[in-house]
Amino acid sequence: MITGPLPDIAARFSRFLGQWWSHDALVIFTRECTGRPRKVAGNREIVDRVTIDELDEIKQSLEPGGVVAGIRSLGGGRRRVWAIRDTGDTLLVLVPRPSRTGAPDPDEIAAMFGIVATSIQQQVAQASPDYLAESRAASSERARTIAELTEVHEATLSSILGTLRSNDLDDRRSRITASETASAALIALRSAGAADRALSEEAVTTAFARLQGELRPLLRHRDVEVDYVDPPADGRPLPGEVAHAARAMVRAIVLAFGAQPVLTRLRIAWDCDGDNVLIEVRDQGPGAIDRNALTRQLSGRLHTLRGRIEIESIAGWGSRVMLTIPLDPPTARPDEHLLSTLNPRELEVLAHLAVGKRNRAIAEELGISQSTIKFHVAAVLKKLDVANRGEAGAIGMRAGIASGDAYAALGTS
């Protein structure tokens, strides 16, 4: 149920629940996934119309761990739904089939959904390169679609307002009423983009505060003095993918510093220059961090986000790690969304294709037969809609999906 690409987790969970509880639609809503906060399965006439406002309204009617069954607004209409809000603040909404009576056992569904919600949270927190690539592609596409729709509807509503305000028309009262309706619709439309940005971005100060909370358990039992240097309060907001990746990488850096024989003081600073988030972690220690291992660990995420890493380490004086991560995504590529169709094994194979490995070398690396690798390569080519291994490898490399050896090379280039 939890194995496979994150975007398809709703479909897998729906199939799993369908064995005991038949339903027309299933929606998982989590604000942690900036690319696809709504993960859906079932009747497209329902799930394609589900809005963030509808899900928020259902969620706000529930306490964490709470369950509700009844008629709610969902997918553009009033429907009978069954919903649960996980203690981690992830929402599950089921639309039972009309012939279905009764309700599922809330404890059983809560336990199953808890596993799914935890899996989503872990994948987001780890911010792996494939998650970042898929999420950034989804966020970019959503932002582009919203911008286009806003422009079209704004032009239409403005045209209506211009017509209704014309002195050449009769029936003053009808014009006033229609004008007020169109004005309200125009205001609501313009605010929709702001609501979506609030969902997909984090204030840089909020992201930094969350980092401090995440580091606290790692340093709780260490006699380490930590100096936090806050980013500017007016700094540019961080895209969700960047915020998750930045926190994941700082955690990895702190763990690398903590692996040294002695660690007495850390300084963690974030800053913004308008185009990038700038991260610096330094210590007063023996200067004995494993630079190659740390570079290898971070390079996958950094390459996916087009970031850079610099590491300075001087024996007896200490170490300093600096990360530069752009806030704007690269120009959208039509092949990026196809990466979400690959399962974990196919992503592994693509990582090796990205650095030009042949089937025999991939088989030895993954510990499986060459015939199995051949099968996986064929599946990758089909899903990515490419003609050969080179084209598939190019897509993987552009998305930052490459094998560990390649990560190390990318990080030190």
Disulfide bonds with the S-S distance in Angstrom:
none
